[in-house]
């Protein structure tokens, strides 16, 4: 009996001695929430894997919730070295086959968090194209990108919504190399979208709301 | 003086009010449909469908299930590929892996659990109204069938 359920490391609470959880304010999340607040029965996709906090936050707001753990899929196919292993055509193809497999125009909102920053061209563009395809016209994508070019590696996190403005970043794996993004590169990445809005943060993240 | 005789009669058997429970062990493989009228624990391999209306279904840590599941309450510790429908509650433990859609009134999910799919939280009142609306179509359909099948004289 064959299963499509991936193996690998899934979101776990921080082990003793590992990086602690981080609580941070998020203007991007606040904006994303305000877009949801004015409507009813929207369909939201969370790419951080299912968590009680996020399910409760979205469903209590009267919306439907879907989940996919894109970082778990990366761990399954790229293992300990995302940057190196995604250069393999077969591994990249296997990752894409399992990623964002929902039908087109399925979601009004997508919480992509910081997953995209661990992908490199051409896999990055292919994943973004798929992400835009499954977002309905007028729908929104919340994404985070590394904004400090001196930072070469970033820990993997799971994102838990504490409230409409507050996130808890829970460490989930060994640090991985990240791409460095500036505003222009992000705009180019989402050039087929209707709009891209940036939010400045005090730490090294660039928060982005993309409207399809 | 003789001691009084004592007789002991066994108490009459009464049906269990709490209901029993059944289990499929980790070395059991089932392909097909499972219907249970009591609580059921599955720790083996199942392919098909599992229905435990008004009862609890537990998918054990060794279970590998490729099936649609329906029960009053569903506890998931193993691997499932299929849709899950619990009228009351779904409890997904940290070691669980679920690929499929969920329909329930309440959901509890532990950190570490893997889930890919959608969640439909429908309150019990909404479910009851939906179920009441469905049978209304059946008598009309039955009447149409009767009219079509009635021989002319």
Interface residues (C-beta under 8 A of the other chain):
Chain A: X1 X3 X4 X5 X6 X10 X11 X12 X13 X43 X49 X50 X51 X52 X55 X59 X64 X65 X66 X67 X68 X69 X72 X158 X170
Chain B: X45 X47 X64 X66 X79 X81 X92 X97 X98 X99 X107 X108 X109 X110 X111 X112 X113 X114 X115 X116 X117 X118 X119 X120 X121
